[in-house]
Amino acid sequence: MTKITTVIHLEQKGFLLDRVNKMNKIALKINVKPIQVNFGEVFQKEVELVSKNDFGFIISKVWESFVNVEIEYSPIRIDGWVFVAKVDNDGHSKSIFRRVPGTVDIEIPEHFNEIDYKLCEHCNTKRERKGIAIIYNEITKEFKQVGYSCLKHFMGHSINKVFSFYEKLAECDSDDSIFHLPPITPIPNYDVKEMVPFIVQMIRSRGFVSVSKSSDTGQIATKDMVLEDFHRIINGKRPIHLNVDEFKKNYESTLDYSKKILNFLDKYMDENELTEEYWNVSKIIVKDGFFTIKQTGYIVSLVAWAIREMDNPTEKKEKVISAYVGNIGSKYQTSVKICHVSSNFDMYGKLKYFVIAEDLKGNHIVFSSSKPIFNVGEIVKVEGTVKNHKIYREEKQTILIRVKPLKK
């Protein structure tokens, strides 16, 4: 058993597992013990620090997350035989001798340094060959030279593919580049305290436009305006959506209000049981005090929600408590009122229509459609299969799939 210990970027974990799974499929076909991967401690390392720029914004520390990795693999063993080396014939009477990683403890006899490439001791025939493989029997201590085509028949897979399987593992010991992992660009983590005043001023001056409202009206979503201006600021350019002079003028009062927003969010998260994914991610952002560019939508929507809750505390209305309907995996029919319809492209490039509806008891029902057949405000009877029950922003939702309208 050969063991490799190394360190990879946390974002490369999925890539590594994908490569290992593909290689283990080959291992399964040739009856080789699969590669074992064990992940250890995750740690962060500071790689960059950017100071204030011309517009007075602070870009916080840039960190990378890494994880310790331990990989274990065994030499190729088939019916007691171990594949220990391949010797390529370059056509000029020179041997290109290459050891199989993980077999250094097996001493290969010297006479294999001068090989008759035409001979295969498995089929006992002589002919021109590109090369031969050297195999070793752990029980009888016998060595044999086997032609590539015979070894492929014997192992069920191309010798070059199998050898590459082990060479890639061996590379880890020398340069820590497991399976040629792709390079990772450092992921900057930005300070929530520095970003919230920026978002507050954007919302105050231009209002808040959600992503769904942007899809319906064609207005630019607040998240996109914040992202665009933030990227410009990071690159030393003047923002185009935010009035910099107004921001600097109101900075102190905006900063005080931003502190109140963060205190409000922190208290709300401590006092309420929040289990849905949106709030789980939001809680990590607020409690840790940092966020990535991809998480900008979370912090923008959080600030907009907090402003509404803080500025209009008396406007809270009693709402109907939504309940789950139907049984997961079973068909369900009900009449619903269409409350919201938005469209977007799925991962395959097909246009999908996302529908939020309520049944006549106020229960929230969510589904999608490939056709624009549902209109806001109409009441329609639908049938679908219950895929899931989940909580979204403190409301219970029933998720339906394969939904179709029924004739009245």
N, C-alpha and C positions, 0 to 999 in steps of 0.2 A: 504494500500500500504506500503510495506517494502522497505527501501532504504539502500543500502550498498555502502560505499565509501572506496576505497582502491587504491593501486598502484601496477602496474605490469611492468615487463620488456617489452620494446617496441616490442621485437621479439616474445613475447607471445600473442600479440594482435590478430594475425590470428588464433592461437590455441584457444583463448578464444571465438572468434566469431564462430568458427567451433563448439565448444561445445554448445554454446548458440543456434545456429541454430538447432542442433540435439535435444536439449531439447525442443525447441519451436515446433518442429514437433510433439512431444508427447503432448505438451500443446494444439496444434490445434486439436488433436484427441479427447481430453477429454474436449474440450470447455473451456479451461483455458486461461486467458489473457496472452499473450506472455511476456517473459522477455524483458525488455528494457535496452539497454546498451548505455551509453554515455561516449565518451572519451574526456578527458580534455587536459590540457597542457602537452606537451612533454618536459622533462628536462634531463640533463646529470649530472652524478655524477662520480667523479674521484674515482677509486677503487685501483689503483696500480701505482707505479712509478719505472721503472727499469733504472739503471744507465749504464754507459759505461761498455762494457765487454772487455775481453782480446784482441779482435781484433780491438778495437778502434771505434766500431759502437755504436751509441746511439739508444736505443729503447725508444720511447717517451711514454707519458702518456697513461694509459689504462682507458677507460671510459665505462660506461654503460648508455644506454638511457632508461628512464622510462616514463610511461604515467599514469596520474590520470584517474581512472575509477569510474563511478557511475552506479550501477545496481539497477533497480527497479522491484519488482515482487509482485504479489497479492496471497492471499490464494486460494486454490482450491474451486471454487464456481460452483455448478451445480443446476440449477433451484431453486435458493434460499438457497440451502444447502451448508454448509461449512465443509470440511474435516478437523477436528481439532486434532485428535489423533489416534494412532493405539496401540492396547494392544495385545502383543504376548503371546501365551500360551506356556510356556516352558515344560509342561508335569508334573510339580511338584507342581501344585496349586499356582504358583507364577506369579504375573502380571509383565510383562516388559512394562511399560507405556512410550510411546514416543510421545511427542508433535509434531504437524506439525509446522515447522518454520513459523512465521508471524501470529500466532493465539493466542499469549500470552494475548491479551486483552479479549479473551472469557473465562469466568470462568466456568470450567467443574464441575458439581455436584459431591459431595463426594461419592455418592453411586456407581460411576463408578470405585472406587478403588477396589471394590470386585465385579467382573463380572462373570456372568454365561456364560461361553464361548460357551455353546451349543445353546444359543438363538440368533436368528437373527430377529430383529424387522421389517425387510423389507419383508422377505418371511414368517415370523411367523412360522418357523420350528425350532426344536431342534435336534442337532446332534453334534458329535465331530468336533471341529474346531481348526485350528492352531492359530486363534486369531480373534479379531473383530476390526472394525473401529468405531470411535465415530464421528457422524456428527451432525451439529447444523443448525437449520433453523433460518435465520436472521429475518424473518417476524413473525413467530409464537413463536419464542424463545424456540422451542422444541428441545430436544436432543434425538438421537436414537443410538442404537448399531446395526451395520450391519456386517454380516459375510464377510470375504475376497472375497469369490466367488461371492456373491451378489453385493459387491461394484465394483468388476471387471466388472460384467455385467452392472451395473448402470453407471460406468464411461467409460467402453470400454477399460480399460487398467489394467495391473497388479498393485495391491496396492503397492507392494514393489518397483516397478519401479517408480510409482508416488511419493511415500514417499521419495525415494532416490533423485528424482528430486529436492525436497525442502531441503533435508538435505545437499546436496552439496552446495546449496546457503548459508545455514546457516553457513557452515564452514568458509566462507569468513570473517564473523564478528569476528571470534576468532583467526584465524591464517593467514589470508591474502593469503591462498593458494586456489585461485578460481579454482574449479573443478580439484584440484590436478595438477596444471600447471607444466609442466616438468622443471627441473632445467636448468638454462642458464649459460653457461660458459662465463665469461667476454670476450668481443670482443676487442682486442687491436687495437688502431688506431696509425699508424706509421707516422712519420714525413717525408713529401715529400722531404724536403731539405736534410735530412740525407740519403734518399734512392737513389735520382737521381745520385750522384757521383758513387755509387755502380753499378747502371745500365749502366752509361756511360762507366765505365771501362770494364764492361762485354762485351758491344757491340764493343768497340775498340779492345779488345783482341781476341774475338771469332766471331765477326760479328753478324748480326741480322738475326734470323730465325723466321719467323712468324709461327703461329699455322697451317695455311693452307699449308705452305711450308713444315713444319715438317711432316704433314700427307702425302704429296706427295713423299718426299725424304727419310723419315725415320730419318732425323736429329733431334736432341733434340731442341725443341723450346726455344728461349731465355727466355721467361716467365717461363718455367719449370726449367731452370738452375738457374734463379734468385730465384725462390721459394725454390728450394732445398738447395741452399747455404744460403739463408736467414734463413730457418728453422734450419740449422746446426749452424749458428752464434748465433741465439736466444738461442739454447740449449748448447752453450759453446763449440761447435765443430768447427774444421777448415773447411772452404769451400773447395769443390773439383773442382769447375769449375773456380773460380776466383783465380788468383795469388795474394796472400795477400801481399807479399813483393813488387811486382810491384805496387799494389794499394797504399800502404803506401808511396812509393817513389814518385809517381805522384799525391799524394792526393791534394796538394795545387793547382796545375794547373787544375786538374780535378774538384776541388771545384769551381774555378773561372768560368770554362766553364759551369758547372752545373747551376750556378747563371744566366748566359746568356741564357741558355735554358729556365729556368723558367720565366725570363723576356720576352723572345720571345713568349712563350705560353700565358702568361698573356696579352700581347699586342694584339696578334692574336685573342684571345677570346673576347677582348673588341671591336675590330675593325670589326669583322665579325658576321653576324647573323647566329648563329648555333642552329638549332632546333631539330636535330635528337638525339636519345637517347644516342648514343656513346659520342657525344660532350657535352650533358647535364651532364652526369655523370663525364666526364673528367673535365668540368668547375668547378664542385663542388669540385673535388679533388684538383685542382690547386689553386682555390680561398681560400678554407678552410685550405689547407696545410697539410691535413691528409688523410690517406687511410687505408682500411682494407686489410687483406691477400687476400680476394676474389677479391679485386679490383687491384691486382698486374698487371694483364694483361693490364689494362687501362694505368697505369703509364709507363709500359715498352714500349707499342706501341706508346705512346705520345712522349717519349724521343727519340725513333728511328726515328719517323717522323720529330721531331724538328731538329735532327742532320742532316738529309737529306736536309731539307729546308734551314738550316743555312750554311751548308758546300757547297752546290751547288745551290746558288740562281739564277745563269744564265742558269741552265739546264731546267727551266720550259718550257714546250711546250704548244702551243695552243691546246686545246682539244675540241673535238666536244661536244656541250652542249646537254646532254641527256634530252629527254622529256618523259612524261608519254604516254603510249599507251593503247588503249582499255578502256572500261567502267567497273568499279567495279561490279562484279556479272555476267558479260556477258562473253560469249565465245570469244576467240580471236585466230586468225591464223596469223602466220608470219614465215618468213625464218630467222634463226639466225646463227651466228657463235659462236661456243662453245669456250669460253675464259678460263674457269677454271672449273675443276671438283675435288671435294674432298669428302671423305666419313667419316661417323661417325655413331654411334649408337644412335637411338632416345630413348626417355624415356621408351619405351616398350622393348628395347633390340634388335630392328630390325635395320639392316644396311640400311642407307639412303645415297644417293648420291646427294650432293649439287652442283648445276650447275649455273655458272654465264655466261651469253651470251649477245651478242649485235645483234640487227637487222641490216639490211643493211644501215640504217640511223644513226647508232651509239647509238641508244637508249638501255639502260641497262635493261635486262630482267633476272629475277632470279626465279629458280624453283628447285624442288627436284624430285628424281626418286628412286623407290625401286629396280631398276635394272641398271647394268652398261652398258647402251646402248648408252651413249653420250661420244664422244671422243674429246679432245681438238684439235682445228684447223678445224674440219669439219663444213660444212654448212648444216643445216637440217631444214626442214619445220616442225613446231610443232603447236599443238592446245592445248589450256588449258583455264581455267576460271580465269579471273582477280580477285585476292583476295584482293589486296591492292596496293596503290601507296605510296611510302615513299622516303625519302632522306637519303642517306648513304654517308658520307664523301663528302658532297657537290654535289653529283650526284643523279639525280632523277632515281628511280628504279621502275619497274613494277613487282609485285610479282604474279606469276601464280601458280595455283594448278591443280591437275589431268591432268598433261601434258602428251601427247603422240605424238610420231613422226608420220608424215603423209607420205604416199608414194609419191614419186616425179612423 
